[in-house]
Structure formats: C-alpha cells, structure tokens
Amino acid sequence: MNHPTNHGVAGPMNGFSEELLSENFSNFFEGFFAGLAKGEHARVSLAAENTHFLRMSRGAVRQNGVVQDAQLQIQFLTDAGSTTEITLPFVCSGDALKAFVAGTLDTARRQMTGVPADPYANKPSTRSTSRVAHAGKILAPEEAVDALLGQQKPGDDLVGIYAGGKTISALADSAGMQHWFSSDSFFVDYSLWLKNGRAIKSSYAGRQWQQADYLESLNQARANLELMSREPRVLKPGNYRVFLAPSATSELLGMFSWGALAEGSIQRNESPFCALRRGEKSFSSKFSLNENFALGFAPRFSDDGELAPECISLFENGRFVQALVSARTQKEFGVPSNGVGSERLRTPDMATGDLPLSEAFKALGTGLYLSDLHYLNWSDAIQGRVTGMTRYGCLWVENGVPVGPIVDMRFDETLFRCFGSELADVTCEAHVIPETTTYVRRALGGARVPGMLVNNFQFTL
C-alpha cells in the first residue's frame, strides 16, 4: 500500500484499497507466523483509516485534508510467559514485505531479552474467523464544505470538526484466529458561539449522511443559542431536580469504564460496584445497560485476541448481571471471561423509557436542564461519587419553561443516586453519541443513550 498521506487540500479518496490492504496484511502475518520458532507465539493487529478531516471555526474552513494511514501492533509471547509489543507503520508490500517481516521478528526477539514472565499473559489458543463490513454513504471531500457550511445564517459562529471515511481493524494470531472489521462512518462535533462567550454544543453522526438531519441538528442548536444570550442565573449550591440530556447522560455513563465495571477492579475491591455485587446497593428498575456490538461502532474482537459476544447484558431493570471480564482476569481470579479485553465499555447501549424528549422541560417542571457535563472524575471511587462541571447549554427552567443559562456549577453526586434512587424517568428516544477522539487515529466506539430525569442532584459550588 502507499505511504500514509496527509494532504493540505482534500482530494479524491481513491488511494486507499481495502482489498489490497487485506492482502498485504495477510501476507505479513502469514510470513511472521511462519518464522516463529517452537515456544514462540504472536498476535498481529491492524488499525487503518481513510478519513477526510475538516476543521472549522468562525463558520469558515481552517484545515481540510485526507489522512490515509495504517499501523501494525505485534504482541510477541513465549511459552515461559514473557511478552513484548511493537507498533509500526504498515507501509510495505511486494518484495519489501519479506525483509519487513524478518526485521520485525528480529526486533521482537531482541526486545524479549530479560523480560520477566507474566503469569496472566493471554497466549493464542483459539481458532476463529469473522469478516464484518458496514457500508455507508459518506460525503465526498469535494461535497463536504458546502454540506457543512453552505447554509449558514448571518451571525453563525460555528466551531467544530468533521471526520468521515472508512476505518479498519483486523487481528490474526499464530493459533489461527483471523478477524476483519471495516466501517464507513462520520461525525460532526460542533458548537455555535455567541459574542458573550457562551455556546451550544451539538453533534451529528452515523453511517448514512442525510443533509436534512444535519440541518435539523443545526437549527435546533440555533434555537437553543437564543436562550444563551439572556442574563445567566447564579444558583446557590444544593440539591436540584435536573434533566440530563443524552450527551450529559453519556458523560456519566463513561465513569462506568473508570474501573467500575471491570471485573479485575471488583476482585481487588477497588470498584464502587462491589457494593452492587454484595447486594448492599442497587440501581433503579428503569435502568438497563448492554455492551452492544451489533450497533457496529467497534469490532467484537480486541487487540488481546478476545472475541466478545455480540451483546453482553450488564444491568437488567437495575439488577447487576455481570461485569466486563478479560482473559487476563479469568486467569488471575477464575471468573469466566466474556471477551472484553480492556474491561471498558466500547459500545454501551442504555435502554430507553417512557418520557418523550420533546416533553423534557414540562416533565422537569422547575430545575436544571443539563445539556453537557465535563471534567468528570471520581471524588470517592469506592462510594461511586463523581464530581464534574456543567458546560455549554445548561438552563434554568421554571414551571416547564426555560428561563435562561446558568453560571457554571460543580456537582458532586453518586452513580447510585443518578441511576438508582433518584432516577425518575428515562426518555423514549436514544441518541448516538460518537467517539470523537483523534489523538493517534480516529477512535472506534460510541454510545446509544437516552436522556434522564433525576429528582435530586447535588451541586457543591
């Protein structure tokens, strides 16, 4: 394949062939595995993308380019339990591939020198194959600028990023496991700003671009922005009835991946969900959660060679069903693995309820409408207590009518109250909240979550 490119101006995305990449990947791992000596094992994973990135600020294009990239990660293991990892750009094909394979194997063996044994290393042992492709309708680079910015209104100050194209993940190991996952997808993560420094944040994501849906999102953001021009309300610390929009719900749900749902953390008594397993605490019967790979946001297989079921039930009507369990934790604690190598949520799917999202203000009555939260962290991990700040379009609502914005506040609340004793209702619609990080590459994953009405939510500052 061609060397990864990052063009200054977007052009046709035709220098990236999934078929050729698949062929070269197969040639690499077959050659690498063929060179292994007795007692040596290996796992090879591929992360590749063909993505059009477009950055915007003040309603204009600031950066516009296409990234074509592919990287290999090699896990090299021995019967003694020693392991090492190598990450390399995948830029070779044809005759050069043989030398690349030999050089990588030699590097792995040299890196292994002096590495102590890992008693919980997950060595390749199972043969399985899969090939999943999610085709989509993505904006062509030459269409994107007009689609995103062509229908702006006077005064629009739009800041954000668009990323759209194909992402690929693949895995093969020396025991015969081979998996391939590709997906056409996009996201627009943007904010509309006022001159007073306040903003409304929104996003649009999926696999099938629909211009009408994007414009509906933009128009809703414009309507909410009018409220942000009003004088902000300064509220005193205390407990308030709140409505958490899907994006805010997603932020709170993200704390489940900070060791809470990890079986390893539970076994070490480091998780707040130890109390759930012991039956000392519970969540509301209105709360159900799955790890649902059928959403197509991420592959079922992990870089550690584990293959998860298509859907893992974690909570059913408030009842704790199971944690996320890796093969490593299975070896260490004897709990059967459910194939989630990272023991973190990758495609959480929270069940909906009965409250129409359009009636959120009415159902809230008097209280706070929280559109976004940020800077979340544990204030007391064992008690499931989370702290964070309100952000963007958070509104004070009186008698079902939004009055205006609030001055940002700090909250300190427990997951057991938010998803348990204080959970009053859940919306009947769920929104897709995409994973938008792009630090090394386009991250895979996302969440499908509803909004939540919470009776008492504690603010401390």
Helices and strands as residue ranges (DSSP letters): E 5-6, H 18-34, E 40-57, E 60-78, E 83-89, H 95-112, E 129-134, H 141-149, E 158-173, E 178-193, E 199-206, H 211-228, E 238-244, H 246-254, G 255-257, H 263-267, H 274-277, E 289-292, G 293-295, E 311-316, E 319-320, H 327-333, E 348-350, G 357-359, H 360-364, E 367-370, E 372-380, E 385-391, E 395-398, E 401-405, E 410-414, H 415-416, I 417-421, E 423-434, E 446-459
